Amino acid sequence: MNSIRRRWFARDLESAPKVLPVTVVIGARQTGKTTLVRSLGPSRAYFTLDDVGMLDQAERHPDALI
């Protein structure tokens, strides 16, 4: 795949951090969530809860992630 198709909600996802400190992207497996978030650029911290250590931290000390 040479290019990523622009998703219809990408503009909303780009503007969400201006209003909300945390934006959660959820959906079915293998639908391009990670690809979409990474395509927005490195300006925001990105965490995946697929990482067991990150999931544990999010459950025990969520404020530490912000």
C-alpha positions, 0 to 999 in steps of 0.5 A: 500500500503506497498511501493511506486513505484519509478517513472521514473522521481524521479532522475530528480526531486532529482537533479533539486534543485541543478540547480534550486532554485525552482522546481514545480511539476504539474499534474492531481489530485490524481496522487501522486505528493505530495507523490512523493515530500514527499518521496524525504526527508525533505531537501527542503521546500515544499509548496502546493498551495492547502492551500489558505493562501499559494496561496495568499502569492505566488501571492502577495509576491512570493520572501518571499517563497524562 
